[in-house]
Amino acid sequence: MADVFEAIATPARRAILDELRARDGQSLFELCTRLTMKHGLGLSRQAISQHLDVLESAGLITTKRQGRYKFHYLDTAPLKAIVERWLTKPERS
């Protein structure tokens, strides 16, 4: 769970997650374009790729290769685990 908190601690990574939530299944090129246009982030493709690696390691995104393109998909399961742990009231016996 610590990996999830570290992954979402960076504003650029949260912006990536926002973009994947808005439109799932984007390539690196699409993400770079949307991050520049909508969020004003002037990060290099390499920097965004490194952020994507961190998000994938934390389980927040999955990838699928199609030909020479790699598409990125949001996976909210780690976030749901956090919500269930701290925001869902336990049943009383």
C-alpha positions, 0 to 999 in steps of 0.5 A, a space after each residue: 500500500 505504501 507504493 500506492 501512496 508514493 505513486 499518487 504523491 506526485 502531481 504529474 502522476 495524479 494528472 496521468 491518472 485523471 487523464 486515464 480516468 477521462 479516457 482509458 487506453 491511451 498511448 504514451 503519445 496521447 498522454 503526452 499531448 493531453 498532459 501538455 494541452 490540459 494540464 500545462 505539463 511540459 514533461 518529456 516523453 521519457 519523464 512521463 514514461 518513468 511516471 507510468 512505470 511507477 504507476 504500473 509498479 504500484 498497480 494503478 495502471 495496466 498496459 497492453 501492447 498492440 503492434 508497436 503501441 503500448 496502451 495504458 489503462 487505469 486500475 482502481 483496485 489499489 485505491 478501492 483497497 484503501 477506501 475499504 480499509 479506512 473509509 468503510 465502517 466495520 460491521 459490529 458483532 
